[in-house]
Amino acid sequence: MNVFRLAGDVSHLVAIIILLVKIWRSKSCAGISGKSQVLFALVFTTRYLDLFTVFISAYNTIMKVVFLAMSYATVYLIYMRFRNMYDSENDTFRVEFLLVPVIGLSFLENYAFTPLEILWTFSIFLEAVAIMPQLFMITKTGEAESITTHYLFFLGLYRALYIANWVWRYHTEEFFDQIAVVSGVVQTIFYCDFFYLYVTRVLRGKAKMILPMPI
């Protein structure tokens, strides 16, 4: 395993931990898109169906279990434990606009027309757009708490580091996963504007990131 993948996995893990700690300490899921978290739980579920059939390494297995457990814990906190604090009025992104094309692409673009391979491809495509309900929610409300932006920053950093991981693997192993790379690049693009706002506003000490008003 190269350093870029390890750093990417750590960034991904840190992002989810930040989100869980934020919800648990504040006893609130205000500002968090439950729809995005359900989509991420669906991503991990469909990607890790080989958990009990294929063993790659102890690290791989542990990380799969951790991400599955933490994603479902997040969904539980939002929709069950602290559901009274869930901002459903602003979490209104139409997820069917994501699911329908992703399902279609999964059947059209895959490496093997088998159930597990199609579901794996589905998870890759879905992960690329799963954050959109959260970004839409921030755009709709016009602001985000700094802890939420920290979560998004580390999530975006994870994808950026994985791009570096793919570049490294291509040069050292001549390995190239077209589906994963294209999807990862698309997902990283969604974070570009957010990265700029994060650096120019949140890192300057503001408690919330206020989006600029449209001209």
N, C-alpha and C positions, 0 to 999 in steps of 0.2 A: 504493500500500500504506500502510495506517495504522500508527501506532506500536504499537498493541496486537497486531496480527498479527506484526509484526517481532519484538517482545519475546517473543511466544509461541513463534515459531520458534526464537529464540535459546535460550529456556529448554528447549525440547524437545531441541535440539542439545546443550546443556550437560548435560542429564540422561544422554543416551546416552554422551557422552564420559566423564563421571564413572564410569559403570558399566564401560566398557572399560578405563579407567585402573586402576580398582580391581582388576579381574580380572588385568590384565597385570602390575601391580606386585606383587601378593600371590601371583601364580602359583596362584590359587585362585578358585573360583566358589562357595565356601561361602556360604550364605545367599541365593543368587540363584536364583530360580525359572527353570529352563530352559524350562518350559512357557509361562510368560508371554512369554519372549523369542521362542519359536517362533511364538506367536500374533501378536506385534508384527511379526515378519518376514512373516507371512501377510497382515497388515493392509497393509503397504507394498506387497507384491507385487500384491495384488488392486486396490489403489487406483491404482497407477502403471502400469497396463498401457497407458496412452495415452502413455507416455514418448516413443515413437518415431513416434507418429502425430499428436500435437497439440503445437504449440509455443505456449506462453503468454508466456514470458519466459526470459532466461538465468538469472535468479535461481530461477525455478520449476523449471527443468530441473536445475540444479546441486543444489538442495536435495533433489529426488527421488532423484538418483543417490547423494548422500551418505547419506540415510536408509536406502536399500536396502543400500548397501555396509556401513554400520555395523551394521545389524540382523543381517545374515548373518554379519558378523565376530563379533558377540557370540554367536550360536548356535554358530559354529565353535569358539570358545574354550571354551564350556561343554561341548559334547558331543564334542569331538575333542581339542583341545590340552590342556585341564585336566580331562578327564572323570573322572580318578581322585579329584578333589576335589569333584565334583558331589554335592550332598546329595540324592540321589534318594529316600532314605527319608522325607524331610520334604516333598518336592515331589510331593504325592500328590493334588492337586486333579483331579477328573474333568472334563477339558476337554470331553468330549462333552456335558456338561450346559450348556455355553456354545455349542458349535458347532451343535447341532441346532436350538435355538430361533432362533439368529442366521440360519442358513440359511433357515429357514421365514419369518422376518420379511422377509428380503431379497427373497423372491419375492412376498410379500403387499404390502409397502410400498416402492415405488420410484417414480421419476419417469418411467421408460420401461422396458417389458419387453423389454430387449435384453441380451445377455451382458455387455457392458462396464458398463452401468448397474446391473445386478443385482450384479455383482462390486464396483462402487464402493459401493453401498449396504451390501453385506456387510461391506466394510472399515470403514465408519462404525460400524455396529452392533457389530462385533467389537472395535474399538478401545475402545468404551465399557466392555467387560468384560474385556479382555485382561489387566489388572493383577490380577484376582481371584486367580489362582494364587499370585502373589507375596504378596498380603495374607494369603491363607490360610496360606501357609508361615510368615509372621511370627507369625501368631496361634498356629499349631501349636507353634512353637519357643519362643514367649513373649518373644523378643528379636530385635533387629536391630542390626548394626553401624552406626555413625554414617554411614559412607560410603554404605551402602545406603539409609539414610533420606534422605541428601542427594539421591540419585538420585530417590527417590520424591517428595521435595518439589518438585524442579524439574519433574518430570513432571506433578504436580498443578498447579503454577503455570502451566505451558503451557496446560492445559485452562481454567483460570480466566481467563487472558488472552485466550483465544480466545472466551470468552463475552463479554468486553468488546469484542472485535473485531466480533462479530455485532451487538451493541447499537449500536456506532458505525456499522456499515454500514447498519443499518436506518434510522438517523436521517439519514444523509448520502446514501445511495443507494436507500433504500426496498427493500433487498435482504433477503430472509428465507428461509433454507434450513431448513425445518422438521425434516427428518431429522437434519441435522448439529447443529442447536441442541438438540433433545431428547436426542440421544445424548451430546452434550457435557455437558449439565447432569447427566445420569445418572452419567456418568463422574466428574465433579467431586464429586458427592455421596459417592462411594466414598472420597474422600480427606479428607473433613471431619474425622473422628475422628483420622486420621493427622496432619493439620495441627496439631491441638491438642496431641497428644503430642510432635510435633516441636518446637514452640515451647517447651513447658513442660519438656521433658526434654533433647533433644539440644542445643538452643541454650544450655543451662546448662552445657555442657561435659562431659556424660557420654559415655564411649566407646561405650556401647551404649544403645539405647532398650529398656527393659524394660517390657513390657506389665503393666498392673495385674492382679492376681489377681482372678478372678470371686468375688463374694460367695456 
